[in-house]
Amino acid sequence: MGLLGSREARVRVAKREDRGDFARNYVTQLCELMSLPVKVEVADREGVLYVNVAGDEVGALIGRRGQGLDAVQYLLNLSAARIQEDKRRVVLDVEGYRDRREKTLKRLATNLAEKVRRTGRSVALEPMSSQERRVVHMALQDNPFVVTRSEGAEPYRKIVISVRR
């Protein structure tokens, strides 16, 4: 204010990394630590950042039934939220794994729904993540013969497909 004298001030300016750059760097550094040479692409679609990882031997990043991929995605979202005020969600995919898994789940859901319709007996699927359960629920929501519900507690929550009464 200059009321009691003045002195020079030193101001530091730093460019803040946007969420896409942060996600790219985070995944690249993680893969370097795992000794996985990868190529990371980031795309912004409808307010969601999609991070796709491509390279040799990236199956280690996916893990068993995508559990590793889900864990890395969770950590990525958690880290990005702590550092930045940008609230866009980040979806991590490895060489189209999520698309392939979604198609597999839809095919499984329709086959099991047909089995339930034929036999009249309910079928319980294996425990799966909330994203995967959502895919199954959406795949069967318009089916006039069956109804789906989730049962159990995380991480053992599963879907039960039953005959519609």
Backbone as a ProteinNet text record, in pm:
[ID]
protein_1_A
[PRIMARY]
MGLLGSREARVRVAKREDRGDFARNYVTQLCELMSLPVKVEVADREGVLYVNVAGDEVGALIGRRGQGLDAVQYLLNLSAARIQEDKRRVVLDVEGYRDRREKTLKRLATNLAEKVRRTGRSVALEPMSSQERRVVHMALQDNPFVVTRSEGAEPYRKIVISVRR
[TERTIARY]
83.3	0	87	207	298.6	282.6	203.1	181.6	304.7	369.2	482.8	613.7	613.2	731.9	702.4	797.1	776.4	901.9	884.1	997.4	957.3	1057	1030.5	977.9	890.4	832.5	876.8	895.9	930.2	805.7	764.6	645.7	687.8	645	670.8	546	563.7	452.1	481.8	385.2	401.1	276.8	298.5	186.2	126.9	-3.2	-69.6	-96	-67.3	-86.9	-236.7	-288.7	-430.1	-448.7	-572.8	-602.5	-554.8	-565.4	-520.6	-370.8	-293.5	-147.7	-109.6	-180.5	-153.1	-175.6	-288.2	-320	-214.8	-177.1	-75.7	56	101.9	227.1	219.3	107.5	88.4	100.6	26.8	26.4	162.3	222.9	354.2	458.3	460.3	556.7	532.4	405.9	373.4	423.9	400.5	444.5	596.7	663.4	809.8	861.3	795.9	834.8	813.6	717	689.1	771.7	857.5	940	854.7	744.3	655.8	665.4	722.5	722.4	581.8	523.6	385.3	370.2	258.1	215.6	81.6	71.2	-49.2	-118.5	-246.7	-328.1	-440.5	-469.5	-575.3	-675.8	-804.4	-911.1	-1019.4	-1073.7	-1180.6	-1311.4	-1401	-1530.9	-1641.5	-1727.7	-1845.5	-1810.9	-1703.5	-1665.4	-1595.9	-1559.6	-1487.4	-1355.2	-1247.3	-1116.2	-1094.6	-1068.9	-1039	-889.8	-824.9	-681.4	-663.7	-603.8	-581.8	-432.5	-396.1	-256.9	-235.5	-129.6	-96.3	50.1	80.1	218	224.8	346.3	367.3	359.8	308.6	304.5	228	124	46.3	-59.7	-62.7	-155.4	-132.4	-8.9	22.7	-53	-79.4	-153.6	-302.5	-353.1	-495.3	-522	-438.5	-458.5	-567.4	-603.3	-705.8	-843.8	-913.1	-1047.4	-1055.3	-946.6	-946.3	-929.9	-897.8	-886	-768.6	-658.4	-543.3	-576.9	-645.5	-687.1	-780.9	-876.2	-968.6	-894.1	-794.6	-718.4	-636.6	-570.7	-491.3	-582.2	-699.1	-794.2	-840.3	-868.5	-910.4	-801.6	-677.7	-567.2	-544.5	-556.9	-541.4	-646.1	-771.6	-878.5	-858.5	-816.2	-792.6	-679.2	-569.7	-454.6	-488.7	-558.1	-594.1	-688.8	-778.8	-874.6	-805.1	-700.2	-628.9	-543.9	-495.1	-403.7	-476.5	-586.9	-655.1	-800	-852.2	-991.2	-1083.5	-1027.4	-1102.7	-1171.4	-1302	-1377.8	-1407.5	-1349.2	-1376.5	-1326.7	-1405.4	-1369.1	-1270.3	-1179.2	-1080.6	-1110.2	-1124.2	-1146.1	-1020.1	-961.2	-836.7	-868.5	-810.5	-831.1	-696.8	-682.5	-559.2	-594.3	-555.3	-574.7	-716.4	-816.2	-955.4	-1010.6	-945.4	-990.8	-1133.3	-1163.4	-1296.2	-1406.4	-1383	-1482.4	-1502.1	-1392	-1402	-1474.7	-1443.8	-1507.9	-1657.1	-1692.4	-1833.1	-1910.2	-1853.2	-1919.3	-1934.9	-1832.1	-1838.4	-1948.3	-1957.7	-2059.7	-2200.8	-2218.1	-2350.2	-2390.7	-2295.6	-2322.1	-2356.6	-2280.1	-2306.1	-2444.6	-2477.8	-2606.9	-2723.6	-2715.3	-2825.4	-2835.4	-2721.9	-2724.7	-2785.1	-2745.7	-2800.3	-2947.5	-2987.6	-3129	-3214.1	-3162.3	-3234.2	-3243.1	-3135.9	-3135	-3236.9	-3241.4	-3336.8	-3479.3	-3504.5	-3638.3	-3679.9	-3584.5	-3613.1	-3637.6	-3550.9	-3557.4	-3647.5	-3665.3	-3745.8	-3670.9	-3540.1	-3459.1	-3365.6	-3346.7	-3258.1	-3112.8	-3031.8	-2888.9	-2813.1	-2709.2	-2624	-2491.9	-2448.9	-2320.7	-2211.1	-2087.8	-1973	-1968.2	-1904.7	-1889.4	-1813.5	-1857.4	-1792.7	-1801.3	-1725	-1720.4	-1852.4	-1872.5	-1996.4	-2010.3	-1900.1	-1906.2	-1955.4	-1904.4	-1944.7	-2088.9	-2130.1	-2269.6	-2363.4	-2323.3	-2405.7	-2425.3	-2320.8	-2329.8	-2434	-2432.2	-2527.4	-2669.5	-2687.9	-2821.5	-2875.3	-2792.6	-2835.6	-2866	-2789.4	-2810.2	-2944.6	-2991.9	-3116.1	-3235.1	-3219	-3327.8	-3453.6	-3438.8	-3555.4	-3603.9	-3544.8	-3585.2	-3716.8	-3823.5	-3953.8	-3967.1	-3870.4	-3882.9	-3804.3	-3702.7	-3617.6	-3603.1	-3560.6	-3531.4	-3397.3	-3320.5	-3189.3	-3187.6	-3106.2	-3085.1	-2944	-2888.2	-2756.4	-2773.9	-2689.6	-2695.3	-2555.5	-2547.5	-2419.8	-2356.7	-2240	-2165.4	-2034.8	-1986.2	-1858.6	-1749	-1654.1	-1628.2	-1690.6	-1782.6	-1844.2	-1984.7	-2017.4	-2150.6	-2167.1	-2280.3	-2302.9	-2443.9	-2467.5	-2597.8	-2672	-2801.3	-2889.4	-2991.4	-3003.6	-3100.6	-3215.4	-3339.4	-3456.8	-3565.7	-3661.8	-3776.8	-3864.3	-3913	-4004.9	-4142.1	-4201.6	-4332.9	-4443.7
-119.2	0	124.5	111.3	224.2	319.8	290.6	381.9	390.8	276.9	274.6	253.8	277.7	255.4	151.3	132.8	36.4	-47.1	-161.3	-246.3	-330.8	-380.8	-459.4	-596.4	-646.6	-778.8	-873	-996	-1097.9	-1184.9	-1201.2	-1279.2	-1398.4	-1515.5	-1635.8	-1671	-1698.3	-1736.5	-1875.2	-1963.2	-2098.1	-2134.2	-2195.5	-2238.5	-2365.2	-2365.9	-2483.5	-2581.1	-2703.9	-2810.2	-2838.9	-2851.2	-2884.4	-3034.2	-3075.4	-3212.9	-3315.2	-3282.4	-3373.9	-3397.2	-3288.6	-3301.9	-3377.2	-3348	-3417.6	-3567.9	-3605.7	-3747	-3814.9	-3748.8	-3804.1	-3827.6	-3727.2	-3739.4	-3846.2	-3851.6	-3948.3	-4091	-4120.2	-4254.8	-4287.9	-4192.5	-4215.4	-4247.6	-4170.2	-4194.7	-4328.5	-4364.1	-4491.9	-4607.3	-4597	-4702.8	-4708.7	-4594.7	-4594.4	-4666.9	-4645.6	-4715	-4866.2	-4906.1	-5047.8	-5103	-5019.5	-5056.1	-5097.1	-5025.1	-5049.3	-4931.4	-4952.5	-4844.2	-4828.4	-4710.8	-4689.9	-4558.2	-4550.1	-4425.7	-4389.3	-4266.9	-4224	-4114.2	-4135.7	-4036.8	-3990.8	-3860.7	-3803.2	-3734.3	-3763.3	-3700.4	-3651.4	-3533.4	-3476.6	-3490.8	-3573.8	-3595	-3574.5	-3479.8	-3453.4	-3433.8	-3359.8	-3327.8	-3439.7	-3546.6	-3658.2	-3674.1	-3688.1	-3710.6	-3859.6	-3900.9	-4040.5	-4053.7	-4136.5	-4159.9	-4302.2	-4315.4	-4446.6	-4476.5	-4593.1	-4635.5	-4746.8	-4734.7	-4836.3	-4873.4	-4998.8	-5044	-5194.6	-5247.4	-5390.4	-5425.6	-5541.8	-5594.4	-5505.5	-5438.9	-5352.7	-5430.5	-5561.2	-5645.2	-5636.6	-5609.3	-5594.3	-5476.3	-5376.7	-5259.5	-5291.5	-5384.3	-5421.7	-5505.4	-5605.4	-5692.4	-5794.3	-5864.4	-5968.1	-5903.5	-5934.2	-5881	-5729.7	-5661.1	-5515.7	-5451.4	-5530	-5473.9	-5377.3	-5408.2	-5317.7	-5186.7	-5197.3	-5078.6	-4991.6	-5054.6	-4979.2	-4910.1	-4978.9	-4921.3	-4801	-4812.7	-4700.7	-4584	-4612.7	-4505.9	-4434.8	-4509.8	-4451.2	-4358.5	-4407.4	-4326.4	-4202.5	-4217.1	-4104	-3997.1	-4036	-3940.9	-3875.5	-3954.2	-3901.9	-3799.1	-3831	-3740.1	-3612.8	-3626.8	-3510.2	-3418.1	-3474.5	-3393.5	-3315.5	-3372.1	-3303.8	-3188.9	-3201.9	-3102.5	-2992	-3026.5	-2930.6	-2911.4	-2798	-2769	-2813	-2855.4	-2907.3	-3036.3	-3044.2	-3157.9	-3266.9	-3258.6	-3360.4	-3497.4	-3599.2	-3736.8	-3788.1	-3873.7	-3933	-4081.9	-4130	-4271.9	-4325.9	-4426.3	-4485.7	-4615	-4630.9	-4750.7	-4797.1	-4926.5	-4982.7	-5059.3	-5003.8	-5065.4	-5117.3	-5039	-5073.8	-5182.8	-5209.3	-5315	-5289.6	-5166.4	-5137.4	-5163.2	-5129.6	-5156.8	-5307.3	-5381.1	-5527.1	-5589.4	-5544	-5597.2	-5565	-5443.6	-5404.7	-5493.9	-5521.6	-5610	-5750.6	-5799.6	-5931.7	-5937.4	-5833.9	-5830.5	-5824.1	-5747	-5738.8	-5874.2	-5940.7	-6073	-6172.6	-6170.1	-6256.4	-6229.1	-6103	-6065.1	-6115.6	-6098.3	-6144	-6296.7	-6366.3	-6513.2	-6563.3	-6503.4	-6545.1	-6507.5	-6395.5	-6356.4	-6458.1	-6506.6	-6609.3	-6739.2	-6774.1	-6893.7	-6880.8	-6763.1	-6738.2	-6747.5	-6692.2	-6697.2	-6841.5	-6921.8	-7062	-7147.1	-7133.3	-7221.1	-7168.9	-7037.6	-6979	-6967.5	-6994.6	-6988.4	-6868.4	-6804	-6687.3	-6729.9	-6636.8	-6660.3	-6544.3	-6578.7	-6476.7	-6471.5	-6353.3	-6335.9	-6322.5	-6328.9	-6311.6	-6167.7	-6144.4	-6006.8	-5922.5	-5798.3	-5709.5	-5565.3	-5480.4	-5338.6	-5270.5	-5153.2	-5079.4	-5043.7	-5013.8	-4982.1	-5102.1	-5219.9	-5340.3	-5378.5	-5362.4	-5390.3	-5298.4	-5174.3	-5078.2	-5123.1	-5175	-5223.1	-5334.3	-5428.7	-5539.9	-5489.6	-5402.3	-5346.4	-5275.6	-5195.1	-5120.6	-5215	-5321.9	-5415.9	-5487.2	-5507.9	-5583.7	-5499.4	-5367.8	-5284	-5289.6	-5312.3	-5315.8	-5457.5	-5555.4	-5694.2	-5717.3	-5758.4	-5773.2	-5899	-5990.9	-6119.1	-6128	-6042.4	-6052.5	-5917.8	-5925.4	-5807	-5831.1	-5723.7	-5736.9	-5659.5	-5709.8	-5637.7	-5669.9	-5577.7	-5598.8	-5643.1	-5738.9	-5790.4	-5794.6	-5786.2	-5798.8	-5664	-5670.9	-5550	-5548.7	-5428.5	-5414.8	-5482.2	-5543.1	-5562.4	-5689.7	-5751.4	-5876.9	-5856.5	-5735.8	-5704.9	-5768.5	-5834.6	-5904.5	-5878.3	-5916.1	-5897.8	-6030.6	-6024.1	-6140	-6109.8	-6201.4	-6188.1	-6284.4	-6230.9	-6311.2	-6292.1	-6384.4	-6375.5	-6259.4	-6179.9	-6069.6	-6128.1	-6087.6	-6140.8	-6046.4
0	0	0	49.1	45.6	161.6	262	373.2	463	483.6	573.5	497.9	373.4	292	185.5	102.2	-5.1	-23.6	-77.3	-112.1	-233	-302.7	-421.2	-381.5	-463.7	-439.7	-551.1	-515.1	-614.1	-632.3	-756.7	-788.6	-874.4	-834	-913	-990.5	-1117.4	-1203.1	-1258.3	-1245.6	-1299.1	-1378.4	-1491.8	-1574.9	-1514	-1494.2	-1440	-1553.4	-1524.8	-1621.9	-1633.1	-1754.7	-1765.9	-1740.3	-1721.8	-1680.7	-1784.2	-1912.3	-2016.4	-2011.8	-1995.7	-1984.6	-1857.9	-1748.9	-1623.9	-1640.2	-1702.1	-1720.9	-1809.2	-1917.3	-2008.1	-1932.3	-1857.9	-1783.5	-1674.1	-1604.4	-1496.4	-1549.9	-1657.5	-1713.7	-1775	-1843	-1903.5	-1797.2	-1689.5	-1582.5	-1513.2	-1492.3	-1431	-1518.1	-1648.6	-1739.3	-1748.8	-1739	-1737	-1613.2	-1499.6	-1377	-1389.3	-1471.1	-1493.7	-1610.1	-1667.9	-1784.1	-1903.8	-1924	-2037.8	-2134.2	-2253.4	-2351.5	-2410	-2393.6	-2436.5	-2511.8	-2581.3	-2645.5	-2581.5	-2531.3	-2460.6	-2540.8	-2569.3	-2641.1	-2548.7	-2553.8	-2470.9	-2562	-2540.2	-2618	-2522.2	-2549.6	-2467.6	-2544.7	-2492.2	-2556.5	-2454.3	-2481.7	-2398.8	-2251	-2225.2	-2088.5	-2013.9	-2083.6	-2022.8	-2096.4	-2021.9	-2083.7	-2100.6	-2223.4	-2252.7	-2276.8	-2197.1	-2208.8	-2260	-2379.5	-2437.7	-2438.8	-2390.9	-2383.1	-2485.2	-2564.8	-2663.7	-2649.3	-2674.2	-2667.1	-2652.6	-2649.8	-2632.3	-2483.7	-2455.2	-2318.5	-2220.1	-2265.9	-2176.5	-2099.7	-2120	-2045.4	-1895.6	-1856.5	-1714.1	-1653.9	-1735.2	-1688.5	-1671.8	-1752.3	-1745.3	-1621.4	-1598.4	-1483	-1506.6	-1401.6	-1411	-1421.3	-1529.3	-1557.3	-1544.5	-1576	-1576.2	-1440.5	-1338.4	-1203.7	-1193.3	-1259.3	-1258.7	-1327.5	-1439.8	-1514.9	-1432.4	-1363.7	-1277.7	-1163.7	-1107.4	-996.2	-1042.3	-1157	-1208.9	-1243.7	-1303.3	-1336.5	-1209.5	-1103.6	-976.7	-921.9	-920.2	-869.1	-955.1	-1085	-1176.5	-1148.2	-1133.7	-1104	-968.1	-870.2	-736	-737.2	-803.7	-810.4	-886	-996.7	-1077.1	-1000.8	-924.1	-847.3	-736.3	-678.5	-570.4	-622.2	-743.7	-798.4	-873.7	-937	-1023.5	-982.7	-1024.1	-994.6	-1107.3	-1218.6	-1332.1	-1287.8	-1302.8	-1249.2	-1352.3	-1472	-1573.5	-1527.4	-1553.6	-1520.2	-1624.4	-1582.1	-1671.4	-1683.1	-1807.2	-1833.7	-1899.2	-1835.9	-1884.5	-1958.6	-2076.9	-2157.1	-2210.9	-2229	-2283.3	-2409.9	-2523.6	-2655.5	-2675.9	-2639.2	-2663.4	-2573.3	-2460.6	-2370	-2322.2	-2285.3	-2230	-2332.4	-2459	-2563.8	-2582.3	-2585.9	-2601.9	-2483.3	-2363.1	-2242.3	-2242.6	-2287.3	-2293	-2389.5	-2505.7	-2602.8	-2545.6	-2477.5	-2415.7	-2310.3	-2227.9	-2122.7	-2181.5	-2288.2	-2352.3	-2410.2	-2473.9	-2531.6	-2420.5	-2311	-2196.9	-2138.9	-2124.1	-2066.4	-2152.1	-2282	-2368.2	-2368.9	-2367.5	-2362.9	-2231.8	-2120.2	-1991.5	-1977.4	-2034.6	-2030.2	-2105.8	-2216.4	-2293.2	-2213	-2143.4	-2059.1	-1945.7	-1883.2	-1775.1	-1827.8	-1946.1	-2006.2	-2035.3	-2087.2	-2120.7	-1996.8	-1897.3	-1779.6	-1669	-1663.4	-1556.4	-1424.6	-1426.4	-1304.6	-1309.9	-1195	-1186.8	-1203.2	-1255.2	-1273.6	-1209.8	-1132	-1069.8	-1145.8	-1181	-1247.4	-1143.6	-1189.2	-1099.8	-1047.3	-934.2	-885.5	-987.7	-1004.8	-1101.2	-1055.5	-1122.2	-1086.2	-1121	-1065.7	-1090.4	-1238.2	-1305.9	-1448.7	-1528.5	-1494.3	-1566.8	-1534.1	-1409.3	-1373	-1449	-1464.1	-1537.6	-1682	-1744.8	-1883.1	-1893.1	-1798.5	-1800.4	-1777	-1679.5	-1653.6	-1777.7	-1842.6	-1961.4	-2078.1	-2091.1	-2200.6	-2188.1	-2065.6	-2044.9	-2001.5	-1995.8	-1945.4	-2032.6	-2162.7	-2252.1	-2279.4	-2216.6	-2236.3	-2162.3	-2233.2	-2168.3	-2081.7	-2090.5	-2020.4	-1890.2	-1873.4	-1754.3	-1684.7	-1557.5	-1478.5	-1409.9	-1390.7	-1326.4	-1196.2	-1101.8	-977.5	-927.2	-852.3	-793.5	-649.6	-608.7	-472.2	-414.1	-282.1	-213.2	-184.9	-123	-87.9	-165.1	-194.8	-265.6	-185.6	-242.5	-385.6	-440.7	-365.5	-408.5	-463.7	-503.1	-554.7	-692.6	-712.1	-838.2	-888.7	-1013.6	-1076.5	-1077	-1048.5	-1058.1	-1166.7	-1262.7	-1370.9	-1339.8	-1333.3	-1298.6	-1402.2	-1399.5	-1488.4	-1442.9	-1537.3	-1505.3	-1476	-1367.3	-1326.4	-1365.8
[MASK]
+++++++++++++++++++++++++++++++++++++++++++++++++++++++++++++++++++++++++++++++++++++++++++++++++++++++++++++++++++++++++++++++++++++++++++++++++++++++++++++++++++++

